[in-house]
Every structure is written in C-alpha cells, then in structure tokens.
Amino acid sequence: MLMLNQTDVTPASFILNGIPGLEGMHMWISFPFCSMYVVAMVGNCGLLYLIHYEDSLHRPMYYFLAMLSLTDLFICSSTIPKALCIFWFHFKEISFDGCLIQMFLVHTFTGMESGVLMLMALDRYVAICYPLRYSTILTNPVIAKAGLCTFLRGVLLIIPFTFLIKRLPYCRGNIIPHTYCDHMSVAKLSCGNIKVNVIYGLMVALLIGGFDILCITVSYTMILLAVISLSSADAQQKAFSTCTAHICAIVFSYSPAFFSFFSHRFGGQTIPPSCHILVANIYLLLPPTMNPVVYGVKTKQIRDCVIRMLSGSKNIKSHTI
C-alpha cells in the first residue's frame, strides 16, 4: 500500500524479490548462503575471542584484524538473515525505514572494510620497512584513532544516501529485484531525477574505494622494493609470508566488487540480472567467510593459539567477570 502526501509518493514498504530469474532455485541457493554465513559467524567470533584473550596477539596487526572481523560480522548480519527469510519463508516485505537502515549499514560497513584493509596494508608497510620503529609508530592510541576515522569516514559519506533516497517520489512500484536494499536498486524505482544519486554514488566509490586501493598499491610497492633489497632469500620469503593472508583478504574483497562495478557499466545486456545479484551477495558474504579461514591457516600465531585451545592447553588465560 502506498502513502500519499502533497509532494511525493512514498511507499510504506518495499518487496525484496530475491534473485530475479532464479526464484525456483531459491531453496537450493539458500544452503550455500546459510553455510557460508555460519562459517563467517563462527570464524570471526572465534578470531575476536582469540585476539581478546591471548596476550601474544595484543599487537597492531591483530587489532586491525579484530576491526576487520567486527566489520565482517556487521556486513553479513545486516543482509544474509533477511535473504534467508526470503528464500525459506517468502518474507519479502521490508518497511521503508527498515530499508534505509539496511542500506546505510551495508554501505557504511563495506566502506569501513575497505578502509580497514587499507590500514592493514599500512601496518605491513611499517612492519617491513620500519621494523625497529613499529611499536612506537603504531601505538594503541594511533590504532584507535585510525579505526575511528575509518568508521566516521564511512558514516559521514553514506548518511547523504538516506536523504537522497527519501527525497525521491516512488511511482514505479515497490518491488526491488534484489535480496537487500542497495542504494541504486532503490533509486531506480523512482520516477524522479536520480542523476544526483548516480553522481554522488560514483563520488563515494572514488573517495572510499579509489583512495584505499591507491594507498594499498603504494604500500605494497614500497614493501616490494624493501623486500627485493634484502640480501637473504630467507629474509625475503619471511617478509613476503607476513603479507600473504592480507593479500588474500584484498583479493576476496575487491575481486567481486570490481566485477560488479565494471559489469554494471560495461556489461550492457550481456550479463543477466541474476548474475549481478549473485555477485552482489558474494561481495558481502565471501570476505567474512574466507578472512578468518585464511588468517587461521596462513598466520602462525593464530594457528598455534587454535591448536593450544583445541588441545586443552592453559596458555590462553581465563577471564572472569
């Protein structure tokens, strides 16, 4: 039902239609979605537990990893439960305000994830290029301020999306061909002028994604130059190995994002909408699922902590309230 006022047409709710063209496969699609979500929740909560309780992990690298895990938990929890409700129970309705909240959370925390990956690249740059000054440069106050600035950047840049969406009249129905409320998916239901939405969306993508990718590229260029200058092959291998998990996290995060960005603009009609929606969901679900797995496998300190915990060792200190 639509609520009319004197200036525009605002829907009381939207209908999230899932993955268009694959409605008959929603039940099958839900199983990998649910499995990945469970792995993401267990893995990231496990990482947070280890980092909090294990003294040897109270270091800048792992503080940034904790930020990444928290961000991943918010990202997948703001979208996947609703998607599973659509697939399993056909609960497709979401209120207008609920849609705005979901849109704000998704875009804010995906922007924050990009920022945290950038901070982690800077952390590796300092650790490899300035190892003797590592602990004095990346102090706890510096890490806290960097995390806060990354969060505030996302919030301040995404807040205008909500106002840009609320100002639009919606007279093209209220059915969103998606599993969650994405900014442009909602804006395309409007019969008003969405040029400002498109331009601002591209500006935010450049200010967040473009800036972060530039910083990551510069950081790893400097790291590569520093590692090549090392005389020992063992030292080179050890330096590269400290970056392996972070490079994997970057690949898992940015690969579906780049595919989605370029396919929307240059794919034309050759790529079906269902593919776009699947990739958009993978973009939100793959990094939270794979990051704890990759860091658990590739990071020796985390791997040793997990082994001690599973073997019943007392090296992980107890915590009582």
BALOBA-1460 file (C-alpha; in Angstrom, 3 decimals):
// residues 321
<rec num="1" residu="m" x="0.000" y="0.000" z="0.000"/>
<rec num="2" residu="l" x="1.246" y="3.489" z="-0.801"/>
<rec num="3" residu="m" x="1.027" y="6.504" z="1.478"/>
<rec num="4" residu="l" x="0.467" y="9.784" z="-0.362"/>
<rec num="5" residu="n" x="1.305" y="13.283" z="0.811"/>
<rec num="6" residu="q" x="1.167" y="16.554" z="-1.022"/>
<rec num="7" residu="t" x="4.635" y="16.473" z="-2.521"/>
<rec num="8" residu="d" x="5.584" y="12.907" z="-3.341"/>
<rec num="9" residu="v" x="4.710" y="9.258" z="-3.252"/>
<rec num="10" residu="t" x="6.499" y="7.254" z="-0.559"/>
<rec num="11" residu="p" x="5.909" y="3.514" z="-0.191"/>
<rec num="12" residu="a" x="5.111" y="2.244" z="3.284"/>
<rec num="13" residu="s" x="7.276" y="-0.782" z="2.486"/>
<rec num="14" residu="f" x="9.309" y="-2.430" z="-0.225"/>
<rec num="15" residu="i" x="9.202" y="-6.004" z="-1.511"/>
<rec num="16" residu="l" x="12.612" y="-7.647" z="-1.837"/>
<rec num="17" residu="n" x="12.113" y="-10.115" z="-4.655"/>
<rec num="18" residu="g" x="15.256" y="-12.186" z="-4.113"/>
<rec num="19" residu="i" x="17.231" y="-13.193" z="-7.200"/>
<rec num="20" residu="p" x="15.177" y="-12.484" z="-10.334"/>
<rec num="21" residu="g" x="15.071" y="-15.345" z="-12.805"/>
<rec num="22" residu="l" x="16.166" y="-17.886" z="-10.204"/>
<rec num="23" residu="e" x="13.079" y="-17.925" z="-7.993"/>
<rec num="24" residu="g" x="12.713" y="-21.680" z="-8.462"/>
<rec num="25" residu="m" x="16.249" y="-22.230" z="-7.154"/>
<rec num="26" residu="h" x="15.974" y="-20.034" z="-4.051"/>
<rec num="27" residu="m" x="15.835" y="-23.048" z="-1.760"/>
<rec num="28" residu="w" x="18.994" y="-24.553" z="-3.273"/>
<rec num="29" residu="i" x="20.810" y="-21.214" z="-3.248"/>
<rec num="30" residu="s" x="19.957" y="-20.760" z="0.418"/>
<rec num="31" residu="f" x="22.069" y="-23.734" z="1.530"/>
<rec num="32" residu="p" x="25.491" y="-22.346" z="0.473"/>
<rec num="33" residu="f" x="24.396" y="-18.905" z="1.717"/>
<rec num="34" residu="c" x="23.473" y="-20.338" z="5.117"/>
<rec num="35" residu="s" x="26.641" y="-22.457" z="5.316"/>
<rec num="36" residu="m" x="28.879" y="-19.511" z="4.481"/>
<rec num="37" residu="y" x="27.039" y="-17.330" z="6.984"/>
<rec num="38" residu="v" x="27.553" y="-19.891" z="9.767"/>
<rec num="39" residu="v" x="31.257" y="-20.188" z="8.887"/>
<rec num="40" residu="a" x="31.561" y="-16.392" z="8.867"/>
<rec num="41" residu="m" x="29.882" y="-16.015" z="12.267"/>
<rec num="42" residu="v" x="31.841" y="-18.829" z="13.933"/>
<rec num="43" residu="g" x="35.156" y="-17.871" z="12.308"/>
<rec num="44" residu="n" x="35.008" y="-14.155" z="13.048"/>
<rec num="45" residu="c" x="33.698" y="-14.634" z="16.583"/>
<rec num="46" residu="g" x="36.491" y="-17.158" z="17.121"/>
<rec num="47" residu="l" x="39.101" y="-14.672" z="15.898"/>
<rec num="48" residu="l" x="37.741" y="-11.974" z="18.197"/>
<rec num="49" residu="y" x="37.854" y="-14.420" z="21.107"/>
<rec num="50" residu="l" x="41.469" y="-15.360" z="20.435"/>
<rec num="51" residu="i" x="42.632" y="-11.774" z="19.953"/>
<rec num="52" residu="h" x="40.902" y="-10.681" z="23.155"/>
<rec num="53" residu="y" x="42.131" y="-13.479" z="25.406"/>
<rec num="54" residu="e" x="45.577" y="-14.325" z="24.019"/>
<rec num="55" residu="d" x="48.335" y="-11.952" z="25.182"/>
<rec num="56" residu="s" x="50.622" y="-12.807" z="22.254"/>
<rec num="57" residu="l" x="48.007" y="-11.412" z="19.844"/>
<rec num="58" residu="h" x="47.849" y="-7.997" z="21.529"/>
<rec num="59" residu="r" x="49.722" y="-6.374" z="18.657"/>
<rec num="60" residu="p" x="48.748" y="-3.797" z="15.985"/>
<rec num="61" residu="m" x="48.333" y="-6.378" z="13.218"/>
<rec num="62" residu="y" x="45.796" y="-8.340" z="15.247"/>
<rec num="63" residu="y" x="43.968" y="-5.230" z="16.450"/>
<rec num="64" residu="f" x="43.373" y="-4.337" z="12.816"/>
<rec num="65" residu="l" x="42.298" y="-7.939" z="12.189"/>
<rec num="66" residu="a" x="39.792" y="-7.592" z="15.052"/>
<rec num="67" residu="m" x="38.394" y="-4.471" z="13.351"/>
<rec num="68" residu="l" x="38.075" y="-6.436" z="10.116"/>
<rec num="69" residu="s" x="36.270" y="-9.285" z="11.886"/>
<rec num="70" residu="l" x="33.813" y="-6.909" z="13.571"/>
<rec num="71" residu="t" x="33.139" y="-5.197" z="10.254"/>
<rec num="72" residu="d" x="32.573" y="-8.546" z="8.519"/>
<rec num="73" residu="l" x="30.109" y="-9.606" z="11.227"/>
<rec num="74" residu="f" x="28.055" y="-6.441" z="10.717"/>
<rec num="75" residu="i" x="28.138" y="-6.757" z="6.916"/>
<rec num="76" residu="c" x="26.855" y="-10.319" z="6.640"/>
<rec num="77" residu="s" x="24.416" y="-9.983" z="9.575"/>
<rec num="78" residu="s" x="22.750" y="-6.946" z="8.011"/>
<rec num="79" residu="t" x="21.880" y="-8.822" z="4.803"/>
<rec num="80" residu="i" x="22.029" y="-12.628" z="4.980"/>
<rec num="81" residu="p" x="19.316" y="-13.257" z="7.643"/>
<rec num="82" residu="k" x="16.838" y="-11.258" z="5.545"/>
<rec num="83" residu="a" x="17.932" y="-13.084" z="2.377"/>
<rec num="84" residu="l" x="17.376" y="-16.439" z="4.082"/>
<rec num="85" residu="c" x="13.906" y="-15.301" z="5.195"/>
<rec num="86" residu="i" x="13.159" y="-14.526" z="1.550"/>
<rec num="87" residu="f" x="14.455" y="-17.896" z="0.353"/>
<rec num="88" residu="w" x="12.895" y="-20.043" z="3.079"/>
<rec num="89" residu="f" x="9.731" y="-18.302" z="4.242"/>
<rec num="90" residu="h" x="8.966" y="-15.817" z="1.426"/>
<rec num="91" residu="f" x="9.151" y="-12.950" z="3.966"/>
<rec num="92" residu="k" x="9.906" y="-10.365" z="1.307"/>
<rec num="93" residu="e" x="8.461" y="-7.212" z="2.831"/>
<rec num="94" residu="i" x="10.669" y="-4.610" z="4.476"/>
<rec num="95" residu="s" x="9.498" y="-1.239" z="5.764"/>
<rec num="96" residu="f" x="10.698" y="1.944" z="4.091"/>
<rec num="97" residu="d" x="12.665" y="2.973" z="7.180"/>
<rec num="98" residu="g" x="13.985" y="-0.568" z="7.600"/>
<rec num="99" residu="c" x="15.193" y="-0.464" z="4.011"/>
<rec num="100" residu="l" x="17.005" y="2.812" z="4.638"/>
<rec num="101" residu="i" x="18.646" y="1.379" z="7.766"/>
<rec num="102" residu="q" x="19.786" y="-1.742" z="5.923"/>
<rec num="103" residu="m" x="21.119" y="0.348" z="3.040"/>
<rec num="104" residu="f" x="23.017" y="2.582" z="5.477"/>
<rec num="105" residu="l" x="24.547" y="-0.385" z="7.339"/>
<rec num="106" residu="v" x="25.572" y="-2.244" z="4.183"/>
<rec num="107" residu="h" x="27.284" y="0.728" z="2.542"/>
<rec num="108" residu="t" x="28.839" y="2.032" z="5.764"/>
<rec num="109" residu="f" x="30.444" y="-1.256" z="6.747"/>
<rec num="110" residu="t" x="31.552" y="-2.210" z="3.235"/>
<rec num="111" residu="g" x="33.274" y="1.178" z="3.129"/>
<rec num="112" residu="m" x="34.775" y="0.516" z="6.545"/>
<rec num="113" residu="e" x="36.031" y="-2.899" z="5.434"/>
<rec num="114" residu="s" x="37.849" y="-1.251" z="2.553"/>
<rec num="115" residu="g" x="39.333" y="1.257" z="4.996"/>
<rec num="116" residu="v" x="40.489" y="-1.449" z="7.399"/>
<rec num="117" residu="l" x="42.181" y="-3.336" z="4.545"/>
<rec num="118" residu="m" x="43.982" y="-0.102" z="3.716"/>
<rec num="119" residu="l" x="45.075" y="0.305" z="7.357"/>
<rec num="120" residu="m" x="46.312" y="-3.289" z="7.378"/>
<rec num="121" residu="a" x="48.406" y="-2.562" z="4.264"/>
<rec num="122" residu="l" x="49.941" y="0.434" z="6.039"/>
<rec num="123" residu="d" x="50.584" y="-1.807" z="9.052"/>
<rec num="124" residu="r" x="52.528" y="-4.266" z="6.876"/>
<rec num="125" residu="y" x="54.429" y="-1.367" z="5.289"/>
<rec num="126" residu="v" x="55.570" y="-0.072" z="8.686"/>
<rec num="127" residu="a" x="56.379" y="-3.590" z="9.946"/>
<rec num="128" residu="i" x="58.594" y="-4.420" z="6.957"/>
<rec num="129" residu="c" x="60.101" y="-1.026" z="6.088"/>
<rec num="130" residu="y" x="60.490" y="0.330" z="9.645"/>
<rec num="131" residu="p" x="60.673" y="-2.748" z="11.892"/>
<rec num="132" residu="l" x="62.636" y="-1.025" z="14.686"/>
<rec num="133" residu="r" x="60.075" y="1.782" z="14.955"/>
<rec num="134" residu="y" x="56.999" y="-0.441" z="14.502"/>
<rec num="135" residu="s" x="55.855" y="-0.377" z="18.140"/>
<rec num="136" residu="t" x="56.492" y="3.361" z="18.515"/>
<rec num="137" residu="i" x="54.655" y="4.339" z="15.320"/>
<rec num="138" residu="l" x="51.620" y="2.070" z="15.694"/>
<rec num="139" residu="t" x="50.742" y="2.702" z="19.329"/>
<rec num="140" residu="n" x="47.339" y="1.801" z="20.766"/>
<rec num="141" residu="p" x="46.051" y="5.432" z="20.614"/>
<rec num="142" residu="v" x="47.139" y="5.685" z="16.958"/>
<rec num="143" residu="i" x="45.351" y="2.422" z="16.116"/>
<rec num="144" residu="a" x="42.179" y="3.543" z="17.922"/>
<rec num="145" residu="k" x="42.174" y="6.918" z="16.137"/>
<rec num="146" residu="a" x="42.778" y="5.261" z="12.759"/>
<rec num="147" residu="g" x="39.858" y="2.869" z="13.325"/>
<rec num="148" residu="l" x="37.591" y="5.697" z="14.489"/>
<rec num="149" residu="c" x="38.468" y="7.860" z="11.483"/>
<rec num="150" residu="t" x="37.747" y="4.943" z="9.128"/>
<rec num="151" residu="f" x="34.350" y="4.397" z="10.748"/>
<rec num="152" residu="l" x="33.458" y="8.114" z="10.723"/>
<rec num="153" residu="r" x="34.504" y="8.414" z="7.081"/>
<rec num="154" residu="g" x="32.035" y="5.704" z="6.149"/>
<rec num="155" residu="v" x="29.225" y="7.155" z="8.260"/>
<rec num="156" residu="l" x="29.641" y="10.733" z="7.031"/>
<rec num="157" residu="l" x="29.865" y="9.732" z="3.372"/>
<rec num="158" residu="i" x="26.925" y="7.294" z="3.491"/>
<rec num="159" residu="i" x="24.458" y="9.404" z="5.515"/>
<rec num="160" residu="p" x="23.614" y="11.562" z="2.441"/>
<rec num="161" residu="f" x="22.393" y="8.398" z="0.668"/>
<rec num="162" residu="t" x="19.442" y="8.215" z="3.067"/>
<rec num="163" residu="f" x="18.408" y="11.808" z="2.339"/>
<rec num="164" residu="l" x="18.879" y="11.340" z="-1.404"/>
<rec num="165" residu="i" x="16.578" y="8.310" z="-1.267"/>
<rec num="166" residu="k" x="13.939" y="9.942" z="0.964"/>
<rec num="167" residu="r" x="13.573" y="12.972" z="-1.335"/>
<rec num="168" residu="l" x="12.580" y="10.862" z="-4.335"/>
<rec num="169" residu="p" x="8.990" y="10.111" z="-5.408"/>
<rec num="170" residu="y" x="8.295" y="6.409" z="-5.941"/>
<rec num="171" residu="c" x="5.672" y="5.760" z="-8.568"/>
<rec num="172" residu="r" x="7.194" y="2.726" z="-10.300"/>
<rec num="173" residu="g" x="6.012" y="0.242" z="-7.723"/>
<rec num="174" residu="n" x="7.767" y="-1.005" z="-4.613"/>
<rec num="175" residu="i" x="9.318" y="-4.282" z="-5.812"/>
<rec num="176" residu="i" x="13.123" y="-4.359" z="-5.542"/>
<rec num="177" residu="p" x="14.752" y="-7.117" z="-7.654"/>
<rec num="178" residu="h" x="17.375" y="-7.819" z="-5.005"/>
<rec num="179" residu="t" x="17.946" y="-9.641" z="-1.714"/>
<rec num="180" residu="y" x="18.785" y="-6.452" z="0.185"/>
<rec num="181" residu="c" x="18.287" y="-2.696" z="-0.110"/>
<rec num="182" residu="d" x="21.043" y="-1.334" z="-2.287"/>
<rec num="183" residu="h" x="21.215" y="2.420" z="-2.958"/>
<rec num="184" residu="m" x="20.804" y="2.305" z="-6.726"/>
<rec num="185" residu="s" x="18.327" y="-0.586" z="-6.667"/>
<rec num="186" residu="v" x="16.020" y="1.565" z="-4.552"/>
<rec num="187" residu="a" x="16.680" y="4.759" z="-6.506"/>
<rec num="188" residu="k" x="15.738" y="3.074" z="-9.807"/>
<rec num="189" residu="l" x="12.162" y="2.637" z="-8.520"/>
<rec num="190" residu="s" x="11.740" y="6.401" z="-8.525"/>
<rec num="191" residu="c" x="10.121" y="8.325" z="-11.331"/>
<rec num="192" residu="g" x="12.103" y="11.397" z="-10.284"/>
<rec num="193" residu="n" x="15.533" y="12.594" z="-11.361"/>
<rec num="194" residu="i" x="18.213" y="10.297" z="-9.895"/>
<rec num="195" residu="k" x="21.173" y="11.980" z="-11.555"/>
<rec num="196" residu="v" x="22.372" y="13.329" z="-8.205"/>
<rec num="197" residu="n" x="22.176" y="9.807" z="-6.741"/>
<rec num="198" residu="v" x="24.294" y="8.404" z="-9.579"/>
<rec num="199" residu="i" x="26.912" y="11.153" z="-9.376"/>
<rec num="200" residu="y" x="27.181" y="11.031" z="-5.605"/>
<rec num="201" residu="g" x="27.389" y="7.219" z="-5.673"/>
<rec num="202" residu="l" x="30.369" y="7.403" z="-8.049"/>
<rec num="203" residu="m" x="31.994" y="10.097" z="-5.889"/>
<rec num="204" residu="v" x="31.700" y="7.915" z="-2.781"/>
<rec num="205" residu="a" x="33.116" y="4.924" z="-4.663"/>
<rec num="206" residu="l" x="36.139" y="7.003" z="-5.669"/>
<rec num="207" residu="l" x="36.592" y="8.635" z="-2.253"/>
<rec num="208" residu="i" x="36.482" y="5.304" z="-0.429"/>
<rec num="209" residu="g" x="37.420" y="2.520" z="-2.829"/>
<rec num="210" residu="g" x="39.673" y="4.570" z="-5.107"/>
<rec num="211" residu="f" x="41.591" y="6.172" z="-2.244"/>
<rec num="212" residu="d" x="42.000" y="2.887" z="-0.360"/>
<rec num="213" residu="i" x="43.181" y="0.982" z="-3.438"/>
<rec num="214" residu="l" x="45.694" y="3.744" z="-4.165"/>
<rec num="215" residu="c" x="47.076" y="3.548" z="-0.601"/>
<rec num="216" residu="i" x="47.218" y="-0.260" z="-0.751"/>
<rec num="217" residu="t" x="49.035" y="-0.147" z="-4.107"/>
<rec num="218" residu="v" x="51.587" y="2.401" z="-2.874"/>
<rec num="219" residu="s" x="52.130" y="0.442" z="0.362"/>
<rec num="220" residu="y" x="52.783" y="-2.838" z="-1.417"/>
<rec num="221" residu="t" x="55.008" y="-1.147" z="-3.995"/>
<rec num="222" residu="m" x="57.181" y="0.158" z="-1.153"/>
<rec num="223" residu="i" x="57.064" y="-3.253" z="0.542"/>
<rec num="224" residu="l" x="58.138" y="-4.970" z="-2.669"/>
<rec num="225" residu="l" x="61.070" y="-2.584" z="-3.119"/>
<rec num="226" residu="a" x="62.126" y="-3.092" z="0.501"/>
<rec num="227" residu="v" x="61.907" y="-6.897" z="0.257"/>
<rec num="228" residu="i" x="63.854" y="-7.025" z="-3.026"/>
<rec num="229" residu="s" x="66.657" y="-5.042" z="-1.390"/>
<rec num="230" residu="l" x="67.095" y="-7.738" z="1.275"/>
<rec num="231" residu="s" x="70.219" y="-9.820" z="0.676"/>
<rec num="232" residu="s" x="68.944" y="-13.046" z="2.237"/>
<rec num="233" residu="a" x="66.456" y="-15.218" z="0.365"/>
<rec num="234" residu="d" x="65.113" y="-16.487" z="3.692"/>
<rec num="235" residu="a" x="64.503" y="-12.928" z="4.866"/>
<rec num="236" residu="q" x="62.683" y="-12.159" z="1.618"/>
<rec num="237" residu="q" x="60.476" y="-15.227" z="1.968"/>
<rec num="238" residu="k" x="59.711" y="-14.431" z="5.613"/>
<rec num="239" residu="a" x="58.794" y="-10.825" z="4.750"/>
<rec num="240" residu="f" x="56.512" y="-11.928" z="1.913"/>
<rec num="241" residu="s" x="54.868" y="-14.590" z="4.091"/>
<rec num="242" residu="t" x="53.706" y="-11.949" z="6.584"/>
<rec num="243" residu="c" x="51.695" y="-10.329" z="3.777"/>
<rec num="244" residu="t" x="50.128" y="-13.476" z="2.292"/>
<rec num="245" residu="a" x="46.967" y="-13.517" z="4.388"/>
<rec num="246" residu="h" x="46.348" y="-9.808" z="3.841"/>
<rec num="247" residu="i" x="46.820" y="-10.120" z="0.077"/>
<rec num="248" residu="c" x="44.266" y="-12.961" z="0.051"/>
<rec num="249" residu="a" x="41.825" y="-10.775" z="2.016"/>
<rec num="250" residu="i" x="42.269" y="-7.994" z="-0.543"/>
<rec num="251" residu="v" x="41.588" y="-10.401" z="-3.425"/>
<rec num="252" residu="f" x="38.447" y="-11.817" z="-1.766"/>
<rec num="253" residu="s" x="37.134" y="-8.328" z="-1.037"/>
<rec num="254" residu="y" x="37.910" y="-6.390" z="-4.198"/>
<rec num="255" residu="s" x="37.500" y="-9.050" z="-6.924"/>
<rec num="256" residu="p" x="33.675" y="-9.299" z="-6.737"/>
<rec num="257" residu="a" x="33.496" y="-5.533" z="-6.148"/>
<rec num="258" residu="f" x="35.417" y="-4.818" z="-9.370"/>
<rec num="259" residu="f" x="33.330" y="-7.344" z="-11.311"/>
<rec num="260" residu="s" x="30.097" y="-5.781" z="-10.070"/>
<rec num="261" residu="f" x="31.298" y="-2.216" z="-10.738"/>
<rec num="262" residu="f" x="32.531" y="-2.802" z="-14.284"/>
<rec num="263" residu="s" x="29.811" y="-5.243" z="-15.367"/>
<rec num="264" residu="h" x="27.089" y="-2.742" z="-14.404"/>
<rec num="265" residu="r" x="28.728" y="-0.069" z="-16.544"/>
<rec num="266" residu="f" x="30.220" y="-2.012" z="-19.461"/>
<rec num="267" residu="g" x="28.415" y="-5.353" z="-19.413"/>
<rec num="268" residu="g" x="25.298" y="-3.979" z="-21.022"/>
<rec num="269" residu="q" x="22.589" y="-6.572" z="-21.534"/>
<rec num="270" residu="t" x="25.055" y="-9.445" z="-21.940"/>
<rec num="271" residu="i" x="25.103" y="-10.254" z="-18.206"/>
<rec num="272" residu="p" x="21.713" y="-11.321" z="-16.768"/>
<rec num="273" residu="p" x="20.353" y="-9.548" z="-13.667"/>
<rec num="274" residu="s" x="20.547" y="-12.770" z="-11.673"/>
<rec num="275" residu="c" x="24.325" y="-12.782" z="-12.136"/>
<rec num="276" residu="h" x="24.585" y="-9.217" z="-10.862"/>
<rec num="277" residu="i" x="22.538" y="-10.066" z="-7.762"/>
<rec num="278" residu="l" x="24.536" y="-13.229" z="-7.038"/>
<rec num="279" residu="v" x="27.835" y="-11.349" z="-7.331"/>
<rec num="280" residu="a" x="26.496" y="-8.573" z="-5.091"/>
<rec num="281" residu="n" x="25.690" y="-11.163" z="-2.423"/>
<rec num="282" residu="i" x="29.047" y="-12.892" z="-2.865"/>
<rec num="283" residu="y" x="30.712" y="-9.490" z="-2.432"/>
<rec num="284" residu="l" x="29.101" y="-9.202" z="1.011"/>
<rec num="285" residu="l" x="29.435" y="-12.861" z="2.034"/>
<rec num="286" residu="l" x="32.739" y="-14.132" z="0.638"/>
<rec num="287" residu="p" x="35.168" y="-11.876" z="2.591"/>
<rec num="288" residu="p" x="33.529" y="-12.530" z="6.010"/>
<rec num="289" residu="t" x="33.607" y="-16.264" z="5.264"/>
<rec num="290" residu="m" x="37.154" y="-16.530" z="3.929"/>
<rec num="291" residu="n" x="39.048" y="-13.950" z="6.016"/>
<rec num="292" residu="p" x="39.059" y="-15.955" z="9.286"/>
<rec num="293" residu="v" x="39.880" y="-19.152" z="7.365"/>
<rec num="294" residu="v" x="42.798" y="-17.541" z="5.531"/>
<rec num="295" residu="y" x="44.195" y="-15.838" z="8.627"/>
<rec num="296" residu="g" x="43.754" y="-19.014" z="10.645"/>
<rec num="297" residu="v" x="45.698" y="-21.042" z="8.082"/>
<rec num="298" residu="k" x="48.337" y="-18.512" z="6.985"/>
<rec num="299" residu="t" x="49.144" y="-16.833" z="10.325"/>
<rec num="300" residu="k" x="51.352" y="-18.974" z="12.540"/>
<rec num="301" residu="q" x="50.491" y="-17.182" z="15.798"/>
<rec num="302" residu="i" x="46.746" y="-17.660" z="15.293"/>
<rec num="303" residu="r" x="47.261" y="-21.246" z="14.167"/>
<rec num="304" residu="d" x="49.305" y="-22.006" z="17.295"/>
<rec num="305" residu="c" x="46.653" y="-20.421" z="19.540"/>
<rec num="306" residu="v" x="43.911" y="-22.517" z="17.948"/>
<rec num="307" residu="i" x="45.965" y="-25.698" z="18.366"/>
<rec num="308" residu="r" x="46.635" y="-24.909" z="22.037"/>
<rec num="309" residu="m" x="42.975" y="-24.156" z="22.632"/>
<rec num="310" residu="l" x="41.805" y="-27.356" z="20.939"/>
<rec num="311" residu="s" x="44.390" y="-29.414" z="22.807"/>
<rec num="312" residu="g" x="43.159" y="-28.033" z="26.133"/>
<rec num="313" residu="s" x="46.317" y="-26.082" z="26.943"/>
<rec num="314" residu="k" x="46.107" y="-23.439" z="29.662"/>
<rec num="315" residu="n" x="48.235" y="-20.910" z="27.811"/>
<rec num="316" residu="i" x="45.136" y="-18.987" z="26.871"/>
<rec num="317" residu="k" x="44.371" y="-17.162" z="30.018"/>
<rec num="318" residu="s" x="40.985" y="-17.429" z="31.634"/>
<rec num="319" residu="h" x="38.755" y="-14.423" z="32.065"/>
<rec num="320" residu="t" x="36.237" y="-13.969" z="34.791"/>
<rec num="321" residu="i" x="33.712" y="-11.202" z="35.318"/>
